[in-house]
């Protein structure tokens, strides 16, 4: 995949852990000027975690960038932990971190894929704490979106989808395959078997994430902690409908809570995981939002035209007071 020219940040000026309950210890890092405009980057998955590379969208002369590894993800501990891990917990964690870091209000909340879901959940719960929203690869957390992704996997990547099905016994016509796979990856004492199933799950998603194959991306499958956290947490959220009511974010009373927030939606037209129809539904509900549909791009934020547009939006919002 083509290399994107993003902003280069110095090493983190702050790195630490925030204990949020008796189970979870959350890892975070901060980049840019201490007195910069604070932006929180919310990663996808659930379970993907963050890295310094996520700062590339944000001008280091302006933005104070906060990276948060959500419960069970990245360097947060315990790894792949699904206990006390719901959307509502993650929303509370963002508030706890904001308070812990002494940030009066986020200048921007930035999230892609599952990060867009969490950004919406947080902003609708705490609208006064959000100055702007930048969302990519819109995912509204609905069951129908999960069905779409499974069908798209079978249609466009039948070979990779087949690797997932190889782990499952023959299923009755209406069996809940996602729930069965969730049990396969999260239960049992045979870690090697769970890991193999988790790799197959992640491989399908990684193949579907870009319009053009990116063989380098599959090297992530060698990271056992990432493989387990991404698969286990993602499946945990999927089988519980992301702990959301059906189309919760589009309900008029919830839309009204964020209608004043400057919002930009960046969406790949060829996104097989989170198709543009859901970005369009959100844009219709938020008519003041800006929708950028990127022709020729898939799901990944790193596709060149998607990356360029995200960076441009962040530069634009840097001018907001």
N, C-alpha and C positions, 0 to 999 in steps of 0.2 A: 504494500500500500504506500502511496506517496507520502513523503514526510511533510508535515504541516509546520509552518513557521509561526510559532506562538511566542508568548512572552517568556523570558528566562528569569527565574527568581533565584535569589540567593538561598542558602539553606534556611530552614525554619528558624525563626527567632524564639520560638517557644514550642515545646513538645511535652505532653504529659498524659495522665490518665485521670478520669473522673469516675469515682465509684458512685453508681446511681442506685444500687440496692445490694442485697446480700449476695447476689449472683454475679452481676455484670459490672465490669470495669471497662470504661470506654476510652479508647485512644483518640487523641486529637493532635493536630499540628497547626501552627500559624505561620504565615508568610507575609512578606511585604512590610510596609511601615506600620508601626504600632498604633499610630494615630490616623491610619488610612480608613477609607470607607469600608465597613465590614461586610463581607460576603461569605455565606456558608455554602459549601459545595456538598450536595447530597448525592451519594453514589447510588448506583443501580443494583440490580440483583432481584430481590434482596440478597445480600451476602457478598457483594463484589469487593468492598473495601476501597480505600483511597491510596494514592501515591502522589509524589511531588509533581508528576506529569499533569495532574489535574489542575495545577495552577496556571497552565499555559494560556488560558482564555483571558486572564485578568492582568491589567497593566500594573506592574509592581510599584510604579510611582504613585498610584492612586488607591489601590485596593489592599485592604488587610484581609487576606484569604484564610478562612478557617476550614480545615479538612477534618471531618468526623467519620471515624469508623463506627458504623451502627452496631447494635448488639450482635455479638457472635461473629462479626466480620472483621477482616483486616487484622490489625494488631490488638483489637479489643478481645477481652477474655471473659469467659471461656470461649474457645473457638467453636463455631457451629452450634452454639447453645440455643435451643428452641424454647426452653422454659422462660416464662415471663418475657416473651418476645412477641409483641403485637404492634400494630400501627400506632395505637394509643400510647404505648410505652415509648416508641421512637419519637413521637411528637413531644412528649414530656421531656425526653432526653435533650432535644434541641433547646428547649426553654431552660433546662438546667445548665447546659453548657453556656448559653448566652449570659445567664446570670453569673456563672462561675468566672467568665472572662471579663465581666464588667462592661458588656456591650449593651447600650441603651436600646438599640433597635438595629436590625439587619438592614443595611442599605440594599442588599440583594439576597434573594434565595434562589440558588441555581441548582437544577436537578434534571437528570435525563433518565428515561425509561422508568424503572421503579423510583428513581430519584424525583421524577416529575410527580408521581403519585404522592410521595411523602411531602413534597413541596406544597401540593394542593391541600393535603391534610393539615399540615402545619399552618399554612396561611389562613385557612378557613377557621382554624381553632384560635389563632392569635393574629388577626389581621392588623392590629395596631403595631405589631413588631416587624412588619414586612414593608420595605420601601419599594421593592420591585421584584418581579418574578421573571426568570428566564427558564423555560421548560423545553426539553428536547425529547423526541421520540415518545410522544404522549401516551401514557398508560393510565387508564382510569380505574384499574383494579377490578374490573368486572369479570364474571365467569365467561361471558361470551368472548372476551378477548383471549382467554386461555384456550377456548375451543378453536378460535381462529388460528392461533399459533400452532396448535397440534395438527390441524388440518393442513396448514401451509407447510409444515415440516414434512408431512406425508406426501404432499403434492410436489414440492420443489426439491426436497432432499430425502427421497424414499430410502436411499442407501443408508444414510446416517440415522434416520428414523428407525430403520430396521434394527440397528444396533441396540436401541432402547427396547424394542419389542422382544429381542432375544432374551432379555432378562426376566420377562414376564411369562407366566404360564398361559395356556390358551384361555381367552376371556369370553364370557358370554357377551352378547351383542351390546348390551347397555352398561357394561362394567365401567366403573370409575377408574380409568387407568392411572390418572394422576395420583389418586389416593393410594393405589397399590404401589406405585413407584415411590411415593413418600414413605410408606412403610418399609420398602426394600432398602432405602438409603439411610433411614434414621433408626431402624430397629435391628436387633441381633448383635451377637458378640463377634461375628466374623467381619472384622474391619476391612480385610482385603476384598470381600464380596461387596460390601457397601461402597468401597472406594471405586471398584470397577463399574458399578451401576451409576455412581455419581459422575464418573468420567464420561460415560455415554450420554447422560442427560446434558451435561455442559457442552459436549462436543456438538450436539445438534444445535443448541442455541448459538454457539460461537460461529458455526457455519452459516447460520441464518442472519447473522448480525450485519454483514456487509454485502453490498451489491456485487462486489468482486471478491473472490476468495482471498483470504489473507493467511497463508500457511504459517507465518511467524506467530500469529495469535494463538495457534494451537499449542505452542510451547507452554502456555499457562497450565495446561493439563498435567504438567510434571510437578506442579506445586500442590502437594496433597492437602495442606490446610485450606488453600483457596478452593480446591475441588470440592471438599466436604462442606465448607461454609456456604459456598454459592449454591450447591445443589440442595442441601438440607434446608437452608433458610428459604430459598425460593419455593420449594415444594411445600414447606410449612405454611407459607403465606398463601400459596395458590389453593391448597385444600381448605383453607379457612376463609376463602373469598377476600383475602387481604384485610380481614377484620373490618370490613366496610359494609354499609347497606348498599343494595343495588343502585348503581349510578348516583351514589351519594353526592359527588362533587357537582353534579349538574342540577341538583334540586334548587329551585329559585331562592329559597332562604339562605342557602350556602353560597350561591353565586353572588347574592347581594352583599355578603360580607367582604368579598374581595374585588368588587366591581370598580373600586377607586384605585386599585393598585396597577401601576404600569406593568403590562405583561406582554412578553414576546414568546411565541411558539415556533420552534424550528423543527421541521418534520421532513424526513426523507420520503419521497414519493414511492420508492420501492422497498419500504420497510416491511419485511415479512413478519416481524415479531409484534410490532405495534403499528398497524396500518393507519394511513392518513385519515380515515373516516372518524377516528376518535379525536384527533387534533381538530378536525373540522367541527365536530359536535361541541367541543369546548370553546372554540372560536365563536361559534354561533351564540353560545350562552354568554360569552364575554365579548360583545361586539366592539368594545374599545381596544381589545387586544390586537397585536400585530401577528399575522400568521405568515411564516416563510416556508413554503413547500419547496424542497430542494430536489430538482429533477435529477434522475440518475443516481441518487443516493439511497442507501439502505438505512439501517438502524444506528450504526455506530456514530458516535460524536467525532471520530477521527477521520471519517470520509472527508476529503479535501474541501468540498464546497460547504458541507455542513459545519466543519470546523471554522472556516472563514466567516460564515454567517454568525455563528455563536460569538466569535471574537468581536465582530463588528457590533453586535447588539450590546455586549459588555462595554465596549468603548463608548457607545451612545449613552448607556445608562450611567456611566461614570460622571456624566455632566449633570445628572439630577442632583438637586440639593436635598 
